[in-house]
Amino acid sequence: MKYVVIESHRSEYPRPISFARGTLLQIGQRYEGEEDWQDWYLCSCEGQEPGWVPGQLIERLGVGQGRALESYSAYELDADPGQVMVGLRRLNGWLWCRRQRNGELGWLPLEKLRQMD
């Protein structure tokens, strides 16, 4: 499914967290905000800065402890209005997508996209 960017987006995270399936995670706070971004948790793992991870990708092992159910990257795309994206996976108010122009992969908030016909 194709989407067009309707509002600029700039990542606030220059070093996004990424990890392989099975990585042990320290699970921190749940995202709280006005946006409809449910079930995102601030997680950390060895050697990386904390980053936001969808709850669906975390196997709970105990209080504040978890394991990655699949490989993941929190990389966000910088995007401008008019750019076309191919949607690959929708999670908790965000879309993992591929920039049509150059194939770059990353997350964008759904509210900044409009589905194309």
Biopython code that builds the backbone (N, CA, C, O; Angstrom):
import numpy as np
from Bio.PDB.StructureBuilder import StructureBuilder

atoms = [
    (1, "MET", "N", (0.835, -1.172, 0.000)),
    (1, "MET", "CA", (0.000, 0.000, 0.000)),
    (1, "MET", "C", (0.889, 1.247, 0.000)),
    (1, "MET", "O", (1.878, 1.308, 0.731)),
    (2, "LYS", "N", (0.540, 2.227, -0.811)),
    (2, "LYS", "CA", (1.334, 3.450, -0.912)),
    (2, "LYS", "C", (0.695, 4.577, -0.113)),
    (2, "LYS", "O", (-0.525, 4.677, 0.014)),
    (3, "TYR", "N", (1.574, 5.422, 0.419)),
    (3, "TYR", "CA", (1.171, 6.578, 1.211)),
    (3, "TYR", "C", (1.942, 7.789, 0.719)),
    (3, "TYR", "O", (3.062, 7.662, 0.223)),
    (4, "VAL", "N", (1.337, 8.969, 0.859)),
    (4, "VAL", "CA", (2.030, 10.214, 0.562)),
    (4, "VAL", "C", (2.187, 10.972, 1.884)),
    (4, "VAL", "O", (1.277, 11.002, 2.712)),
    (5, "VAL", "N", (3.347, 11.575, 2.057)),
    (5, "VAL", "CA", (3.618, 12.365, 3.261)),
    (5, "VAL", "C", (2.844, 13.675, 3.150)),
    (5, "VAL", "O", (2.935, 14.371, 2.138)),
    (6, "ILE", "N", (2.079, 14.013, 4.196)),
    (6, "ILE", "CA", (1.290, 15.246, 4.183)),
    (6, "ILE", "C", (1.814, 16.290, 5.177)),
    (6, "ILE", "O", (1.371, 17.439, 5.166)),
    (7, "GLU", "N", (2.758, 15.886, 6.033)),
    (7, "GLU", "CA", (3.359, 16.810, 7.000)),
    (7, "GLU", "C", (4.801, 16.370, 7.249)),
    (7, "GLU", "O", (5.079, 15.178, 7.384)),
    (8, "SER", "N", (5.700, 17.325, 7.307)),
    (8, "SER", "CA", (7.118, 17.002, 7.530)),
    (8, "SER", "C", (7.324, 16.231, 8.825)),
    (8, "SER", "O", (6.601, 16.416, 9.803)),
    (9, "HIS", "N", (8.328, 15.363, 8.807)),
    (9, "HIS", "CA", (8.709, 14.628, 10.015)),
    (9, "HIS", "C", (10.224, 14.611, 10.111)),
    (9, "HIS", "O", (10.914, 14.335, 9.130)),
    (10, "ARG", "N", (10.740, 14.909, 11.306)),
    (10, "ARG", "CA", (12.165, 14.854, 11.588)),
    (10, "ARG", "C", (12.370, 14.016, 12.851)),
    (10, "ARG", "O", (11.726, 14.254, 13.873)),
    (11, "SER", "N", (13.255, 13.054, 12.773)),
    (11, "SER", "CA", (13.543, 12.196, 13.912)),
    (11, "SER", "C", (14.239, 12.991, 15.016)),
    (11, "SER", "O", (15.066, 13.862, 14.747)),
    (12, "GLU", "N", (13.895, 12.678, 16.241)),
    (12, "GLU", "CA", (14.544, 13.283, 17.408)),
    (12, "GLU", "C", (15.587, 12.336, 18.001)),
    (12, "GLU", "O", (16.172, 12.632, 19.043)),
    (13, "TYR", "N", (15.824, 11.195, 17.340)),
    (13, "TYR", "CA", (16.710, 10.166, 17.862)),
    (13, "TYR", "C", (17.816, 9.848, 16.862)),
    (13, "TYR", "O", (17.613, 9.038, 15.957)),
    (14, "PRO", "N", (18.992, 10.480, 17.013)),
    (14, "PRO", "CA", (20.079, 10.267, 16.052)),
    (14, "PRO", "C", (20.702, 8.870, 16.113)),
    (14, "PRO", "O", (21.299, 8.421, 15.135)),
    (15, "ARG", "N", (20.571, 8.179, 17.250)),
    (15, "ARG", "CA", (21.129, 6.828, 17.389)),
    (15, "ARG", "C", (20.032, 5.879, 17.852)),
    (15, "ARG", "O", (19.987, 5.512, 19.026)),
    (16, "PRO", "N", (19.145, 5.476, 16.940)),
    (16, "PRO", "CA", (18.002, 4.637, 17.331)),
    (16, "PRO", "C", (18.422, 3.247, 17.790)),
    (16, "PRO", "O", (19.387, 2.671, 17.288)),
    (17, "ILE", "N", (17.686, 2.733, 18.739)),
    (17, "ILE", "CA", (17.934, 1.378, 19.232)),
    (17, "ILE", "C", (17.603, 0.370, 18.131)),
    (17, "ILE", "O", (16.655, 0.559, 17.368)),
    (18, "SER", "N", (18.387, -0.692, 18.058)),
    (18, "SER", "CA", (18.081, -1.800, 17.155)),
    (18, "SER", "C", (18.662, -3.061, 17.787)),
    (18, "SER", "O", (19.678, -3.014, 18.480)),
    (19, "PHE", "N", (18.000, -4.181, 17.537)),
    (19, "PHE", "CA", (18.451, -5.422, 18.151)),
    (19, "PHE", "C", (17.914, -6.616, 17.385)),
    (19, "PHE", "O", (16.994, -6.497, 16.576)),
    (20, "ALA", "N", (18.517, -7.783, 17.661)),
    (20, "ALA", "CA", (18.121, -9.039, 17.032)),
    (20, "ALA", "C", (17.105, -9.763, 17.914)),
    (20, "ALA", "O", (16.979, -9.488, 19.108)),
    (21, "ARG", "N", (16.398, -10.681, 17.302)),
    (21, "ARG", "CA", (15.468, -11.542, 18.031)),
    (21, "ARG", "C", (16.229, -12.234, 19.164)),
    (21, "ARG", "O", (17.353, -12.700, 18.977)),
    (22, "GLY", "N", (15.606, -12.293, 20.335)),
    (22, "GLY", "CA", (16.215, -12.949, 21.480)),
    (22, "GLY", "C", (17.027, -12.037, 22.384)),
    (22, "GLY", "O", (17.445, -12.460, 23.462)),
    (23, "THR", "N", (17.262, -10.793, 21.972)),
    (23, "THR", "CA", (18.019, -9.843, 22.787)),
    (23, "THR", "C", (17.289, -9.567, 24.093)),
    (23, "THR", "O", (16.071, -9.385, 24.099)),
    (24, "LEU", "N", (18.026, -9.534, 25.200)),
    (24, "LEU", "CA", (17.437, -9.199, 26.493)),
    (24, "LEU", "C", (17.252, -7.690, 26.584)),
    (24, "LEU", "O", (18.136, -6.917, 26.214)),
    (25, "LEU", "N", (16.089, -7.288, 27.083)),
    (25, "LEU", "CA", (15.720, -5.871, 27.158)),
    (25, "LEU", "C", (15.404, -5.457, 28.583)),
    (25, "LEU", "O", (14.817, -6.218, 29.353)),
    (26, "GLN", "N", (15.803, -4.240, 28.921)),
    (26, "GLN", "CA", (15.359, -3.592, 30.153)),
    (26, "GLN", "C", (14.163, -2.731, 29.746)),
    (26, "GLN", "O", (14.291, -1.851, 28.895)),
    (27, "ILE", "N", (13.001, -2.984, 30.353)),
    (27, "ILE", "CA", (11.777, -2.289, 29.954)),
    (27, "ILE", "C", (11.496, -1.151, 30.929)),
    (27, "ILE", "O", (11.351, -1.362, 32.133)),
    (28, "GLY", "N", (11.422, 0.052, 30.385)),
    (28, "GLY", "CA", (11.163, 1.237, 31.195)),
    (28, "GLY", "C", (9.724, 1.710, 31.055)),
    (28, "GLY", "O", (8.790, 0.915, 30.956)),
    (29, "GLN", "N", (9.578, 3.015, 31.050)),
    (29, "GLN", "CA", (8.249, 3.630, 31.046)),
    (29, "GLN", "C", (7.471, 3.360, 29.773)),
    (29, "GLN", "O", (8.040, 3.155, 28.701)),
    (30, "ARG", "N", (6.147, 3.366, 29.920)),
    (30, "ARG", "CA", (5.223, 3.257, 28.787)),
    (30, "ARG", "C", (4.993, 4.661, 28.261)),
    (30, "ARG", "O", (4.885, 5.604, 29.046)),
    (31, "TYR", "N", (4.917, 4.817, 26.940)),
    (31, "TYR", "CA", (4.710, 6.144, 26.360)),
    (31, "TYR", "C", (3.365, 6.699, 26.793)),
    (31, "TYR", "O", (2.341, 6.021, 26.711)),
    (32, "GLU", "N", (3.383, 7.937, 27.252)),
    (32, "GLU", "CA", (2.164, 8.663, 27.608)),
    (32, "GLU", "C", (2.206, 9.989, 26.863)),
    (32, "GLU", "O", (3.148, 10.765, 27.025)),
    (33, "GLY", "N", (1.197, 10.250, 26.055)),
    (33, "GLY", "CA", (1.173, 11.501, 25.313)),
    (33, "GLY", "C", (-0.175, 11.713, 24.666)),
    (33, "GLY", "O", (-1.047, 10.846, 24.713)),
    (34, "GLU", "N", (-0.337, 12.871, 24.064)),
    (34, "GLU", "CA", (-1.605, 13.215, 23.422)),
    (34, "GLU", "C", (-1.837, 12.415, 22.153)),
    (34, "GLU", "O", (-2.979, 12.174, 21.762)),
    (35, "GLU", "N", (-0.751, 12.004, 21.509)),
    (35, "GLU", "CA", (-0.883, 11.225, 20.280)),
    (35, "GLU", "C", (-1.497, 9.862, 20.600)),
    (35, "GLU", "O", (-1.433, 9.395, 21.737)),
    (36, "ASP", "N", (-2.083, 9.241, 19.604)),
    (36, "ASP", "CA", (-2.689, 7.918, 19.785)),
    (36, "ASP", "C", (-1.645, 6.837, 19.518)),
    (36, "ASP", "O", (-1.818, 5.988, 18.644)),
    (37, "TRP", "N", (-0.567, 6.887, 20.284)),
    (37, "TRP", "CA", (0.528, 5.940, 20.127)),
    (37, "TRP", "C", (0.513, 5.021, 21.333)),
    (37, "TRP", "O", (1.185, 5.289, 22.329)),
    (38, "GLN", "N", (-0.242, 3.947, 21.251)),
    (38, "GLN", "CA", (-0.401, 3.024, 22.363)),
    (38, "GLN", "C", (0.680, 1.956, 22.365)),
    (38, "GLN", "O", (1.205, 1.583, 21.316)),
    (39, "ASP", "N", (1.006, 1.470, 23.556)),
    (39, "ASP", "CA", (1.881, 0.306, 23.735)),
    (39, "ASP", "C", (3.295, 0.461, 23.205)),
    (39, "ASP", "O", (3.836, -0.468, 22.604)),
    (40, "TRP", "N", (3.894, 1.612, 23.418)),
    (40, "TRP", "CA", (5.320, 1.810, 23.142)),
    (40, "TRP", "C", (6.027, 1.902, 24.485)),
    (40, "TRP", "O", (5.553, 2.583, 25.395)),
    (41, "TYR", "N", (7.163, 1.217, 24.612)),
    (41, "TYR", "CA", (7.916, 1.199, 25.862)),
    (41, "TYR", "C", (9.351, 1.640, 25.620)),
    (41, "TYR", "O", (9.970, 1.271, 24.622)),
    (42, "LEU", "N", (9.871, 2.436, 26.552)),
    (42, "LEU", "CA", (11.247, 2.877, 26.469)),
    (42, "LEU", "C", (12.132, 1.737, 26.966)),
    (42, "LEU", "O", (12.141, 1.416, 28.154)),
    (43, "CYS", "N", (12.867, 1.137, 26.049)),
    (43, "CYS", "CA", (13.679, -0.038, 26.373)),
    (43, "CYS", "C", (15.152, 0.256, 26.139)),
    (43, "CYS", "O", (15.519, 1.154, 25.382)),
    (44, "SER", "N", (15.973, -0.524, 26.806)),
    (44, "SER", "CA", (17.401, -0.441, 26.565)),
    (44, "SER", "C", (17.965, -1.854, 26.513)),
    (44, "SER", "O", (17.392, -2.800, 27.053)),
    (45, "CYS", "N", (19.090, -1.962, 25.854)),
    (45, "CYS", "CA", (19.824, -3.228, 25.806)),
    (45, "CYS", "C", (21.303, -2.876, 25.793)),
    (45, "CYS", "O", (21.676, -1.726, 25.559)),
    (46, "GLU", "N", (22.115, -3.843, 26.038)),
    (46, "GLU", "CA", (23.553, -3.626, 26.191)),
    (46, "GLU", "C", (24.163, -2.896, 25.004)),
    (46, "GLU", "O", (23.973, -3.283, 23.851)),
    (47, "GLY", "N", (24.900, -1.830, 25.311)),
    (47, "GLY", "CA", (25.655, -1.110, 24.298)),
    (47, "GLY", "C", (24.878, -0.098, 23.480)),
    (47, "GLY", "O", (25.409, 0.442, 22.509)),
    (48, "GLN", "N", (23.623, 0.175, 23.850)),
    (48, "GLN", "CA", (22.824, 1.117, 23.062)),
    (48, "GLN", "C", (22.078, 2.096, 23.969)),
    (48, "GLN", "O", (21.821, 1.827, 25.142)),
    (49, "GLU", "N", (21.745, 3.235, 23.378)),
    (49, "GLU", "CA", (20.914, 4.200, 24.087)),
    (49, "GLU", "C", (19.484, 3.683, 24.113)),
    (49, "GLU", "O", (19.086, 2.931, 23.223)),
    (50, "PRO", "N", (18.699, 4.074, 25.125)),
    (50, "PRO", "CA", (17.296, 3.638, 25.171)),
    (50, "PRO", "C", (16.527, 4.118, 23.941)),
    (50, "PRO", "O", (16.862, 5.131, 23.328)),
    (51, "GLY", "N", (15.487, 3.359, 23.604)),
    (51, "GLY", "CA", (14.633, 3.719, 22.479)),
    (51, "GLY", "C", (13.256, 3.119, 22.650)),
    (51, "GLY", "O", (13.049, 2.228, 23.473)),
    (52, "TRP", "N", (12.310, 3.618, 21.858)),
    (52, "TRP", "CA", (10.912, 3.179, 21.953)),
    (52, "TRP", "C", (10.698, 1.896, 21.161)),
    (52, "TRP", "O", (11.104, 1.784, 20.004)),
    (53, "VAL", "N", (10.046, 0.923, 21.816)),
    (53, "VAL", "CA", (9.822, -0.399, 21.232)),
    (53, "VAL", "C", (8.343, -0.751, 21.372)),
    (53, "VAL", "O", (7.779, -0.564, 22.450)),
    (54, "PRO", "N", (7.691, -1.257, 20.313)),
    (54, "PRO", "CA", (6.292, -1.670, 20.418)),
    (54, "PRO", "C", (6.145, -2.846, 21.391)),
    (54, "PRO", "O", (6.929, -3.795, 21.360)),
    (55, "GLY", "N", (5.138, -2.766, 22.244)),
    (55, "GLY", "CA", (4.900, -3.815, 23.228)),
    (55, "GLY", "C", (4.698, -5.187, 22.617)),
    (55, "GLY", "O", (5.025, -6.191, 23.250)),
    (56, "GLN", "N", (4.164, -5.260, 21.391)),
    (56, "GLN", "CA", (3.910, -6.539, 20.731)),
    (56, "GLN", "C", (5.200, -7.312, 20.438)),
    (56, "GLN", "O", (5.155, -8.514, 20.179)),
    (57, "LEU", "N", (6.339, -6.631, 20.477)),
    (57, "LEU", "CA", (7.609, -7.272, 20.145)),
    (57, "LEU", "C", (8.392, -7.707, 21.381)),
    (57, "LEU", "O", (9.525, -8.176, 21.273)),
    (58, "ILE", "N", (7.778, -7.548, 22.562)),
    (58, "ILE", "CA", (8.478, -7.839, 23.809)),
    (58, "ILE", "C", (7.846, -9.035, 24.515)),
    (58, "ILE", "O", (6.645, -9.040, 24.784)),
    (59, "GLU", "N", (8.658, -10.046, 24.812)),
    (59, "GLU", "CA", (8.224, -11.154, 25.666)),
    (59, "GLU", "C", (8.579, -10.756, 27.097)),
    (59, "GLU", "O", (9.746, -10.519, 27.409)),
    (60, "ARG", "N", (7.575, -10.683, 27.958)),
    (60, "ARG", "CA", (7.806, -10.285, 29.352)),
    (60, "ARG", "C", (8.432, -11.432, 30.127)),
    (60, "ARG", "O", (7.937, -12.559, 30.106)),
    (61, "LEU", "N", (9.533, -11.127, 30.815)),
    (61, "LEU", "CA", (10.229, -12.137, 31.603)),
    (61, "LEU", "C", (10.111, -11.862, 33.095)),
    (61, "LEU", "O", (10.382, -12.746, 33.908)),
    (62, "GLY", "N", (9.723, -10.683, 33.455)),
    (62, "GLY", "CA", (9.607, -10.280, 34.850)),
    (62, "GLY", "C", (9.468, -8.773, 34.899)),
    (62, "GLY", "O", (9.395, -8.122, 33.857)),
    (63, "VAL", "N", (9.433, -8.218, 36.080)),
    (63, "VAL", "CA", (9.283, -6.772, 36.226)),
    (63, "VAL", "C", (10.478, -6.061, 35.595)),
    (63, "VAL", "O", (11.618, -6.243, 36.025)),
    (64, "GLY", "N", (10.211, -5.264, 34.589)),
    (64, "GLY", "CA", (11.255, -4.499, 33.924)),
    (64, "GLY", "C", (12.200, -5.308, 33.048)),
    (64, "GLY", "O", (13.218, -4.788, 32.593)),
    (65, "GLN", "N", (11.878, -6.561, 32.810)),
    (65, "GLN", "CA", (12.750, -7.434, 32.016)),
    (65, "GLN", "C", (11.966, -8.024, 30.845)),
    (65, "GLN", "O", (10.785, -8.343, 30.980)),
    (66, "GLY", "N", (12.619, -8.164, 29.713)),
    (66, "GLY", "CA", (11.969, -8.767, 28.567)),
    (66, "GLY", "C", (12.970, -9.308, 27.568)),
    (66, "GLY", "O", (14.181, -9.155, 27.722)),
    (67, "ARG", "N", (12.431, -9.944, 26.539)),
    (67, "ARG", "CA", (13.243, -10.496, 25.462)),
    (67, "ARG", "C", (12.560, -10.128, 24.144)),
    (67, "ARG", "O", (11.333, -10.152, 24.043)),
    (68, "ALA", "N", (13.363, -9.791, 23.142)),
    (68, "ALA", "CA", (12.838, -9.414, 21.829)),
    (68, "ALA", "C", (12.263, -10.637, 21.120)),
    (68, "ALA", "O", (12.941, -11.653, 20.969)),
    (69, "LEU", "N", (11.011, -10.528, 20.689)),
    (69, "LEU", "CA", (10.359, -11.607, 19.949)),
    (69, "LEU", "C", (10.771, -11.627, 18.478)),
    (69, "LEU", "O", (10.585, -12.630, 17.789)),
    (70, "GLU", "N", (11.328, -10.518, 18.006)),
    (70, "GLU", "CA", (11.818, -10.435, 16.628)),
    (70, "GLU", "C", (12.843, -9.311, 16.533)),
    (70, "GLU", "O", (12.961, -8.486, 17.439)),
    (71, "SER", "N", (13.568, -9.289, 15.448)),
    (71, "SER", "CA", (14.534, -8.211, 15.217)),
    (71, "SER", "C", (13.777, -6.901, 15.054)),
    (71, "SER", "O", (12.635, -6.886, 14.596)),
    (72, "TYR", "N", (14.429, -5.795, 15.435)),
    (72, "TYR", "CA", (13.738, -4.504, 15.438)),
    (72, "TYR", "C", (14.725, -3.361, 15.276)),
    (72, "TYR", "O", (15.862, -3.434, 15.742)),
    (73, "SER", "N", (14.279, -2.314, 14.615)),
    (73, "SER", "CA", (15.009, -1.054, 14.534)),
    (73, "SER", "C", (14.022, 0.080, 14.784)),
    (73, "SER", "O", (12.917, 0.081, 14.240)),
    (74, "ALA", "N", (14.421, 1.042, 15.604)),
    (74, "ALA", "CA", (13.574, 2.205, 15.893)),
    (74, "ALA", "C", (13.884, 3.367, 14.941)),
    (74, "ALA", "O", (13.485, 4.500, 15.208)),
    (75, "TYR", "N", (14.580, 3.105, 13.851)),
    (75, "TYR", "CA", (14.969, 4.156, 12.908)),
    (75, "TYR", "C", (13.739, 4.857, 12.337)),
    (75, "TYR", "O", (12.828, 4.213, 11.817)),
    (76, "GLU", "N", (13.727, 6.188, 12.445)),
    (76, "GLU", "CA", (12.648, 6.996, 11.873)),
    (76, "GLU", "C", (13.148, 7.687, 10.614)),
    (76, "GLU", "O", (14.286, 8.154, 10.556)),
    (77, "LEU", "N", (12.299, 7.747, 9.622)),
    (77, "LEU", "CA", (12.632, 8.467, 8.395)),
    (77, "LEU", "C", (12.388, 9.955, 8.579)),
    (77, "LEU", "O", (11.413, 10.353, 9.217)),
    (78, "ASP", "N", (13.266, 10.776, 8.026)),
    (78, "ASP", "CA", (12.977, 12.193, 7.865)),
    (78, "ASP", "C", (12.224, 12.294, 6.543)),
    (78, "ASP", "O", (12.655, 11.733, 5.535)),
    (79, "ALA", "N", (11.110, 13.002, 6.546)),
    (79, "ALA", "CA", (10.278, 13.042, 5.340)),
    (79, "ALA", "C", (9.648, 14.418, 5.168)),
    (79, "ALA", "O", (9.440, 15.151, 6.135)),
    (80, "ASP", "N", (9.350, 14.750, 3.922)),
    (80, "ASP", "CA", (8.727, 16.022, 3.567)),
    (80, "ASP", "C", (7.459, 15.779, 2.765)),
    (80, "ASP", "O", (7.328, 14.744, 2.110)),
    (81, "PRO", "N", (6.518, 16.729, 2.810)),
    (81, "PRO", "CA", (5.265, 16.568, 2.064)),
    (81, "PRO", "C", (5.509, 16.255, 0.588)),
    (81, "PRO", "O", (6.395, 16.816, -0.057)),
    (82, "GLY", "N", (4.687, 15.341, 0.086)),
    (82, "GLY", "CA", (4.754, 14.941, -1.319)),
    (82, "GLY", "C", (5.577, 13.683, -1.561)),
    (82, "GLY", "O", (5.448, 13.057, -2.613)),
    (83, "GLN", "N", (6.423, 13.301, -0.605)),
    (83, "GLN", "CA", (7.205, 12.084, -0.787)),
    (83, "GLN", "C", (6.290, 10.866, -0.685)),
    (83, "GLN", "O", (5.337, 10.856, 0.095)),
    (84, "VAL", "N", (6.589, 9.845, -1.477)),
    (84, "VAL", "CA", (5.772, 8.635, -1.511)),
    (84, "VAL", "C", (6.482, 7.519, -0.742)),
    (84, "VAL", "O", (7.679, 7.287, -0.909)),
    (85, "MET", "N", (5.707, 6.836, 0.107)),
    (85, "MET", "CA", (6.208, 5.734, 0.923)),
    (85, "MET", "C", (5.386, 4.484, 0.636)),
    (85, "MET", "O", (4.196, 4.570, 0.335)),
    (86, "VAL", "N", (6.026, 3.330, 0.729)),
    (86, "VAL", "CA", (5.328, 2.054, 0.622)),
    (86, "VAL", "C", (5.196, 1.511, 2.044)),
    (86, "VAL", "O", (6.200, 1.256, 2.710)),
    (87, "GLY", "N", (3.958, 1.335, 2.506)),
    (87, "GLY", "CA", (3.723, 0.847, 3.862)),
    (87, "GLY", "C", (3.982, -0.644, 3.968)),
    (87, "GLY", "O", (3.476, -1.428, 3.166)),
    (88, "LEU", "N", (4.780, -1.037, 4.972)),
    (88, "LEU", "CA", (5.142, -2.438, 5.153)),
    (88, "LEU", "C", (4.548, -3.040, 6.423)),
    (88, "LEU", "O", (4.183, -4.216, 6.439)),
    (89, "ARG", "N", (4.447, -2.243, 7.486)),
    (89, "ARG", "CA", (3.913, -2.750, 8.750)),
    (89, "ARG", "C", (3.375, -1.595, 9.587)),
    (89, "ARG", "O", (4.043, -0.580, 9.786)),
    (90, "ARG", "N", (2.169, -1.777, 10.064)),
    (90, "ARG", "CA", (1.494, -0.761, 10.864)),
    (90, "ARG", "C", (1.476, -1.221, 12.316)),
    (90, "ARG", "O", (1.031, -2.330, 12.611)),
    (91, "LEU", "N", (1.961, -0.365, 13.234)),
    (91, "LEU", "CA", (1.975, -0.704, 14.653)),
    (91, "LEU", "C", (1.766, 0.540, 15.512)),
    (91, "LEU", "O", (2.539, 1.495, 15.432)),
    (92, "ASN", "N", (0.733, 0.523, 16.320)),
    (92, "ASN", "CA", (0.559, 1.508, 17.387)),
    (92, "ASN", "C", (0.674, 2.962, 16.938)),
    (92, "ASN", "O", (1.338, 3.764, 17.595)),
    (93, "GLY", "N", (0.029, 3.307, 15.820)),
    (93, "GLY", "CA", (0.032, 4.685, 15.338)),
    (93, "GLY", "C", (1.210, 5.047, 14.439)),
    (93, "GLY", "O", (1.340, 6.202, 14.034)),
    (94, "TRP", "N", (2.059, 4.089, 14.125)),
    (94, "TRP", "CA", (3.226, 4.314, 13.266)),
    (94, "TRP", "C", (3.220, 3.317, 12.121)),
    (94, "TRP", "O", (2.573, 2.272, 12.193)),
    (95, "LEU", "N", (3.959, 3.655, 11.049)),
    (95, "LEU", "CA", (4.058, 2.786, 9.886)),
    (95, "LEU", "C", (5.527, 2.561, 9.555)),
    (95, "LEU", "O", (6.283, 3.514, 9.367)),
    (96, "TRP", "N", (5.930, 1.272, 9.485)),
    (96, "TRP", "CA", (7.263, 0.924, 8.991)),
    (96, "TRP", "C", (7.145, 0.959, 7.483)),
    (96, "TRP", "O", (6.320, 0.251, 6.908)),
    (97, "CYS", "N", (7.956, 1.772, 6.839)),
    (97, "CYS", "CA", (7.769, 1.947, 5.403)),
    (97, "CYS", "C", (9.095, 2.050, 4.664)),
    (97, "CYS", "O", (10.168, 2.172, 5.256)),
    (98, "ARG", "N", (8.970, 1.996, 3.354)),
    (98, "ARG", "CA", (10.116, 2.115, 2.453)),
    (98, "ARG", "C", (9.872, 3.342, 1.579)),
    (98, "ARG", "O", (8.822, 3.478, 0.951)),
    (99, "ARG", "N", (10.859, 4.229, 1.552)),
    (99, "ARG", "CA", (10.767, 5.418, 0.696)),
    (99, "ARG", "C", (10.836, 4.951, -0.755)),
    (99, "ARG", "O", (11.792, 4.280, -1.144)),
    (100, "GLN", "N", (9.848, 5.296, -1.545)),
    (100, "GLN", "CA", (9.781, 4.817, -2.925)),
    (100, "GLN", "C", (10.981, 5.278, -3.748)),
    (100, "GLN", "O", (11.477, 4.530, -4.591)),
    (101, "ARG", "N", (11.443, 6.479, -3.514)),
    (101, "ARG", "CA", (12.521, 7.057, -4.324)),
    (101, "ARG", "C", (13.844, 6.309, -4.197)),
    (101, "ARG", "O", (14.529, 6.095, -5.196)),
    (102, "ASN", "N", (14.219, 5.900, -2.951)),
    (102, "ASN", "CA", (15.548, 5.305, -2.780)),
    (102, "ASN", "C", (15.568, 4.012, -1.957)),
    (102, "ASN", "O", (16.638, 3.454, -1.717)),
    (103, "GLY", "N", (14.400, 3.530, -1.525)),
    (103, "GLY", "CA", (14.330, 2.265, -0.798)),
    (103, "GLY", "C", (14.676, 2.333, 0.674)),
    (103, "GLY", "O", (14.691, 1.301, 1.345)),
    (104, "GLU", "N", (14.957, 3.532, 1.202)),
    (104, "GLU", "CA", (15.302, 3.679, 2.617)),
    (104, "GLU", "C", (14.133, 3.232, 3.496)),
    (104, "GLU", "O", (12.978, 3.557, 3.221)),
    (105, "LEU", "N", (14.447, 2.479, 4.562)),
    (105, "LEU", "CA", (13.434, 1.942, 5.472)),
    (105, "LEU", "C", (13.406, 2.707, 6.784)),
    (105, "LEU", "O", (14.445, 3.153, 7.270)),
    (106, "GLY", "N", (12.207, 2.862, 7.364)),
    (106, "GLY", "CA", (12.089, 3.497, 8.669)),
    (106, "GLY", "C", (10.639, 3.720, 9.056)),
    (106, "GLY", "O", (9.716, 3.448, 8.289)),
    (107, "TRP", "N", (10.470, 4.226, 10.273)),
    (107, "TRP", "CA", (9.135, 4.497, 10.821)),
    (107, "TRP", "C", (8.702, 5.921, 10.530)),
    (107, "TRP", "O", (9.523, 6.838, 10.496)),
    (108, "LEU", "N", (7.394, 6.100, 10.319)),
    (108, "LEU", "CA", (6.769, 7.416, 10.234)),
    (108, "LEU", "C", (5.437, 7.365, 10.979)),
    (108, "LEU", "O", (4.756, 6.340, 10.958)),
    (109, "PRO", "N", (5.056, 8.478, 11.647)),
    (109, "PRO", "CA", (3.755, 8.508, 12.305)),
    (109, "PRO", "C", (2.633, 8.495, 11.252)),
    (109, "PRO", "O", (2.687, 9.226, 10.264)),
    (110, "LEU", "N", (1.634, 7.664, 11.480)),
    (110, "LEU", "CA", (0.515, 7.564, 10.526)),
    (110, "LEU", "C", (-0.194, 8.897, 10.316)),
    (110, "LEU", "O", (-0.707, 9.160, 9.228)),
    (111, "GLU", "N", (-0.228, 9.731, 11.337)),
    (111, "GLU", "CA", (-0.932, 11.020, 11.221)),
    (111, "GLU", "C", (-0.276, 11.962, 10.214)),
    (111, "GLU", "O", (-0.885, 12.952, 9.811)),
    (112, "LYS", "N", (0.958, 11.666, 9.804)),
    (112, "LYS", "CA", (1.655, 12.495, 8.839)),
    (112, "LYS", "C", (1.614, 11.905, 7.431)),
    (112, "LYS", "O", (2.323, 12.360, 6.533)),
    (113, "LEU", "N", (0.773, 10.885, 7.253)),
    (113, "LEU", "CA", (0.648, 10.193, 5.973)),
    (113, "LEU", "C", (-0.806, 10.123, 5.528)),
    (113, "LEU", "O", (-1.721, 10.137, 6.351)),
    (114, "ARG", "N", (-1.006, 10.048, 4.216)),
    (114, "ARG", "CA", (-2.343, 9.806, 3.658)),
    (114, "ARG", "C", (-2.217, 8.653, 2.670)),
    (114, "ARG", "O", (-1.350, 8.647, 1.796)),
    (115, "GLN", "N", (-3.103, 7.683, 2.832)),
    (115, "GLN", "CA", (-3.108, 6.537, 1.942)),
    (115, "GLN", "C", (-3.487, 6.971, 0.542)),
    (115, "GLN", "O", (-4.415, 7.758, 0.354)),
    (116, "MET", "N", (-2.761, 6.451, -0.444)),
    (116, "MET", "CA", (-3.043, 6.800, -1.839)),
    (116, "MET", "C", (-4.011, 5.779, -2.431)),
    (116, "MET", "O", (-4.055, 4.626, -2.002)),
    (117, "ASP", "N", (-4.782, 6.217, -3.415)),
    (117, "ASP", "CA", (-5.722, 5.314, -4.091)),
    (117, "ASP", "C", (-5.031, 4.432, -5.078)),
    (117, "ASP", "O", (-5.677, 3.613, -5.732)),
]
sb = StructureBuilder()
sb.init_structure("model")
sb.init_model(0)
sb.init_chain("A")
sb.init_seg("    ")
for serial, (resi, resn, name, xyz) in enumerate(atoms, 1):
    if name == "N":
        sb.init_residue(resn, " ", resi, " ")
    sb.init_atom(name, np.array(xyz, "f"), 0.0, 1.0, " ", f" {name:<3s}", serial, name[0])
structure = sb.get_structure()
